[in-house]
């Protein structure tokens, strides 16, 4: 009787491993971050992404505006770091929930931006947060509000 269960247990284990492996792969969306070696708030934003299931790789560079330009993000929307996730560009302290929504909805766009470094945004936590907006950025540089925080 014991040997009759072995094939079933192996099958169940295989199904479990395949299904959890697939779920983990879906949850661990890769993000490539371009940041200055001296920026502390970028590291806090990266931690925010990691805590929300993103797999982050970091490229420390000295010319963030050049990286931003190469990826097509308008300078006027600039912040202290630029990132790539899938086919999208992420500029600044964009909340992980906004990135997750972007990836779920898949709008035709260049990406998302939180211009400047608003107090209270991820990585810029403070006792006195200010309201800010996450902008959906089109390929032509035009924007619309994607989320309000």
N, C-alpha and C positions, 0 to 999 in steps of 0.2 A: 504494500500500500504506500509505503514511503516513497518508493521509486516512481509511482504513478503521478505524484505531485510535482516531481522535479521539472519535467518539461513545461508544465503550466506556470510554475514559479519563474522559470527562466523567461518565458514569454511575457509574463506580467512585468518583470524587472526591465526587460528590453523596452516595452511600451512606455513604462514610467521614465526611463532614462531619455528616450527619444523625445517625449512630450515636454519634459522639464528642460532639456537642452534647447529645444526650439523656443520655448518661452523665454529662457535666459538670453538667447541670441537676439530675440526681438526687443527685449527690454534694454539691452546694452547697446544703444545707438552710439556710434562713434562721433566724436567732436574733435576737430583739430583747431587748437587755439594758437593764435599768433600774439605774443605779448612781449613787452619790454622786460629784460632781466631784473630791473629794479622796481617793478610795480608790485606792491603788496596787495592791493584790492583785486587784482586779476586772479591771484591765488585763491582768495576767498570766493570769488565767483566760480572758479574751477571746482572748489570743494562743494559749492551749492549744486553744481551740475552732477558731480559724482554721487552726492547724497540722494539725488533724484534719478539714479539709474543710468546715467550717461557714462560712457567709457571715453575718457579725455586723454588726448596726446597734446603735448605742448611744444611749440617752437619758439624759442626765445630769439628775438630779433631786435635790432636797434631802430629800425625805420618802419614803425607801424603804419604811417600814412602811405608808404609805398605798397605795403601788403594790402591795405584797404583799397587802394587804387587798382591794383592788379586783379582783385576779386570783384571790382565793379561798384563798390560801395561809395556813394558820394561823400566827399570830405566834410560837407556841412553836417553830416549825420555822425561824424566821428566821435570816438570815445578812446579809452586807453587800450583796448584790445579788440581784435577781430577774430572771428571763428568761421569754420566751415562745418556744416552738418548736412550730409547728403549733397543735394544740389543747391542748398541754400547758404547764404552768407548771414552771419549773426554779428551785429556790431554793438559792443557795449554790454551793459549789465542787464541783459534780457533775462527775465525769470524763466526757470526750467519749464514751468507749466505753459508758458507761451510758446516755447520751442516744441513741446510735446503736441500742443494744439496745431501748430504749423505743420508738423509732420503727419498728423492725423488728417487734417483738412486738405493738404497739398494744393494750396492756391498757386496760380501762375504768378510768380514773384521772384525777385532777387533774394529777398530774405526779410529779416527783422532788424530793427535798430532801436536802442534806447540812447539817444544822443547825450553827450556830456557824461556826467557821473552823478545822477540824482541821489541825494541822501535818502536812504531807506530802500534803495534797490538792492538786489542780491550782491553781496560783496561790499556794499556801501552802507551797512547797517549802522543806525544811529538812534539816539533817543528822540531826535526830532526829524522824523521822515517827512518828505514833501511829496505831494501827488506828482505822478509822472505817467507818461504814456509810452507804450511799445508801439512802434510804427511798422506797418507792412510796407516794404520798399519794393517798388516796381523796377523793372530793368531800365526804364528811362529816367529813374531817379525820383519819380513822383512818389508820394506817400499818402497813406490814410491810417487812421487810428485802428490798431489791431486789438489793443487792450488798454484799460485804464487801471492804475494802481494807486 
